[in-house]
Amino acid sequence: MTKVKDIVDQLNQTFPEEIASQGDPVGLQIGSMDQEVTQVMTTLDVRPEVVDEAIEKGINLIISHHPLIFRPIKNLDYSDPQKAMYAKIIANNITVYSLHTNSDKAQNGSADWEAEELGLKEIEPFALDKDGIAIGRKGKLPKVMTAKEFAYYVKEKMQIPMVRLITADNSKKVLTVGFICGDGGKFWHQAVEENLDAFITGDVYYHVGHDMISNGLTVVDPGHYTEKLFKYKVFDLLKQWNKDFNWQIGIELSEVSTNPFQDLF
């Protein structure tokens, strides 16, 4: 019999909870470490439609990148769709476990997966968090390209319909690149300090974009949903561990897109 604890122990060896950024609510979100697991599903986000999918598939463990509960809740008023979702998770005996910045920081974790996806060379740690552990990576592109060519390169490599380019000069030459998975806008000064040609991160704010341009930094914002890479990579890990440790559980990949944005052209 495989329990949540068995799977979490293995996850913790690869993505230790203790390296998560201060205040990041990673780990067990709802449920019990002693619950038996027969079906597990990986996802980027835990949203009502994901929970419905899990119930339909008979899932009793959801592993997500974004924590289910970012802030403490004051009540469980079911008129709030988010809180109604918590009740549905509990009623269907589903455990939720989340790996967030500990996945970003870990060796062979989210940042390294993205570096591989981007085809970067000479990869190094980038953007030290308060604990001294890098939350991002930096490296060199396969060849020098213009800022505009670089934006299209990111779009192609990440297989997304659009990106936002922030630059004072579309013809600027780009070779050295740093990036933060998801929303890492607060680290852009570090890209300037390290004299990198470009920076990649999601959710860049309007006025911050102005500041980036004023400081001569070229930035590509591919959005936050590029972190969906997490659910595929952890799915692959679980499939391998299922064989290695003879867990004899079913492993599913969430088919629901939790991207709140539609790209209209």
C-alpha positions, 0 to 999 in steps of 0.5 A: 500500500502506497501512502502520501508520505511515501511519495512526499518523501521522494519529492522532498529528496528532489525538491526539499521544502526547506529551500522554499522562499521565506513565507512560501506555503509549500507542502501539504495543503489539504489532507493526510500524509497517511492517506492511501494513494491509488491515483495521483495527478499533476497540475500547475494550479488547483482550480475548481475545474481541475478538482472536478477533473480529479474527481472524475478520474478517481484521483486521491492525490493532487501534486501542484506547482502553485500552492492551493492556499496562498493566504490564511482563510477566515472562514469556509463560506461556500458561497465563495467558489474558492472555498466551495472548492476546498470543501469539495476536495475534503468531501472527496478525500483528496490530498493536495501537496504543492511544490513551488519555489522549492521546485524553482530552486532545486537542482534539476528543478523548474529553473533547470527545466526551463534552461533546457527548454530555452536551449541555454549553454554555460548555465549558472545560478542566477538571482539569489534569494534571501537564503542564498539559493538561486531561484533562477538561471543564466546562460548563453544563447546558441548564437547572437541574435537581435532583441526582436529575434530573441523574442521570437526565439523564446516564443518558439522554444516555449511553444506559446502563441505570444510574448511581450518584448520590452526593449529600447532597441529591437536590433540590440544584440543578445547573447547572455540571458537570465530568467526567473520562472513565473513572476520574477520581476523583482529580480530585474535589477540583478540582471542589470547589475550582472550586465546581462543582455536580456532577462525573461520573466512573466507578469511584468508590470507597466511602470516596471517595464518603463524602468527596465527600458530606462536601465537599458535592459531587454526583457521578454515576458512570456506570461506565467502559464509557461510554468505548465512545464512543471506538470509534465516534468513531475509526471515523468518523475512520478512514472519513473519512481512508480517503477523504481519503488513499485508503488503500483499507483495510477499517474495522471496528467491534468488536461485542464488549461488553467491559463486565465488569459486568451490570446486573440489576434 
